[in-house]
Amino acid sequence: MKKYFVFAAAALVALAACSKVETDETPAKKISFNAALYTAQTKADPGTNHSLNAAEGVTAFKSKAFLHAAGVATTQNMFGAAGETISYDSTVPEWAPANEYFWPKAADSYINFVSWYTTNDAFITPANVSETAMSWGTSGSPITITKTDNILFADEAWHYKDNVRPATYTSVSGVAEGVPTLFHHALAKLALNMKLKTTTASTKTIWDVEIQEATVKIGNNGYLPLVNAEPSATTPATSAWTVNSAAATSEIVGWTPGSTLETIVETSSTASNVTKDLAKLTFENFAPKTLTDGKFESASQVFLAERTVMPQTLGTTVKFALKFKISMFHDTDNNGTKDGAAYSEEVITISECDLTSLIASPASWNMNTKVIYTITIDPVGKIIKFDPAVVDWYEPTAVEGQVYPQP
């Protein structure tokens, strides 16, 4: 056990005989963590914190500990250059590093903690992790976000000397005490659904819609530079990271995009299961007979499965293109069965354009937010009707002629 020695001189004569050595017998305490996941406020969820392991499926994260020890001029990197892995033990329960670390005993010693999590440490480990800076990618070496990536960063814990017992964390994690470690998402989430919808009823026609080609391109390459500043007060406290002086929360984009767009949806056979989704959908037997909220709708289909994307300001950074075929069939008996082959087929092409020109959208995809779009297609045109009329017979001027007796 580490001892903190206090020397007290009883007199200035006969030092060997008059000096007295006292030891501080306060038990040393191991460093542990109390982790939670920030959730932005919604009507259903009033901004509470959630268990990191339960809500996100995260059972380990990385942390660096910067020790400012009494009597030592330089800052000590307790967890090493790469940082320590902090893992969750549900049997305790406890968040703790693999190796044991103890809190310093001097009253004026303290530790600052920087913590983060990524799904792929080999590829998206943050660069330049220090007490005041942490970044993912750089202007000269941006990173590309794949659809399974997840990046979390915690508010920095400044000036801590002991484990604490934050009630808001205990209520969600079950962990009694530790360094308060509140994580935020560095990325956004995006999902695209598609359905058919019309306001026109029909009892004798059935529609099929086939998505033949589709493309979605987004800005998914860039970097996130985070900075932090030591609070002026020396009491233990957490401090949010900032980007360009704005707090790195769900209200900002944060990331600086690169100049290229990445295709995340396509219909070619070369679509990657890591970076792209293969979107070929078919809506069959659409018969607008039953109203749903005043409209006739098909069931939604997943056009782009929920995935992480780089936060970005929308405008020209998101491109969309679509080509689909509409087929119409008779259903004379109104029994939901097509009467033979399609009597009409047409192919509609939407050339590549800004997604925001087609779909109402927020101004940006922000960190810690999920955006779900529903793309609707109305395959029903106007019913063909006739307005018949007959042109009156033309009657020339009457001609009178005598046939008998013959003149």
Phi, psi and omega in degrees: 000136180287132181248142175254116187267133177245125181258131177231124179268123179281332179202169180260012178242151177049063186306317183298326182270330189259350179282147182230132180251122177245146180246143176277113184268011177298127183300137175288148182240138177286147176282129174225174185234155175232102189256143176213165182245127180285137173235127181295154184289135172226174178296324183278335186225104187284055171068033180276164175271152183235156179299127181297317183286322183282315185283327187245350183073020181264124179243004177201144176217173181256151179210149170242142181239119182255107185270124172254097188263144178301133176080003180243125187286326185261152177285135181258130178272089188301321185269008178084172185296324182272349183085167179257151173273124179259118187245154181264129176245106185288344182284340183277306345280156186197143166256121184207153176288160180297320176268153178279135174228139182246150177292146177293157185258340179290142184296331182258014172268148179204167181230139172253135185242130174242123186230149180205168177215138171222154177281344185219083185300327184291334186255321187237036172295136181296149180262150172055049180285119177219187178290340184235002181208145174201132183217153171247115186074171177221171178298326179274342181218073180290162178248154178253132183272121173272168191288346179255003181291148174216130179232126176236146173224144183258148170306137182290139178261113185256141167064036181272140182236355184194162171293146178239170184238075179285119186299323182293334177279315183303324183293339182250338185250337184081355179278131187287317184205163179159181176292122180295121187229094185259114186269148173235151174283134175272343184249171172253165174241144183226140174217143177236127174246164180218144176205165175264141180208137178212164174252002183260124180274150175207136178249356186229018177222143177237139181245142166242140175232126180243122175281113184266320179218144178207145177217134172230126178237140179222163170281109186231025184223122182180202181211155181235107178264113180256142176228155178220160181225140180294128178298149180291326177284146182266000178287148180301133180197157175261154182221131180289148173285157179231157172231119183052045177072003177257137180299134183280075178238191185290353185274355184232161176282307176082309186286148172257117186282156172279188185264352184253153176257145180249136177279121180248349173224133174205169181242015176277163182285355182264009182302132181275140178282356179262314186254342187224157172249146179262105188256096172231105185244153174226127173255117183245149172059045175280113180236103184285085182241330184248125182284141170232110183054043176081005180225163175258122186227151169269172172290147177286146171239152181281119178268318173224115180296149181308130182210162175275146177221164177285130175302144184197154172279131185276167183149257180264006184272349182237117183248147184220137175216146185209141174224123183218155181249133176252125177241138180241139182231146174284147172222071189302321183273001180054045181245012179078012181244133180290137178270077178082207185284166179296138177267351178207137174222137174214151181247125181254133179239125171254109182293159183306128182209174176290131180302325183293344177281347182250329188232133174301133190215153168294163183290340182202160169260115187259162174301144174069018179235152177242129180243126179240120177257146171240116179269126181246144175237129174258103184275354188267118174271193177282145177292135178286125179233164179237148175233080188286151174208158180239130176289132179301149176297139176277126180245106177290171179302133182300137179247126182251131180218137180270130181249343178206141345297153180301130178293000000 
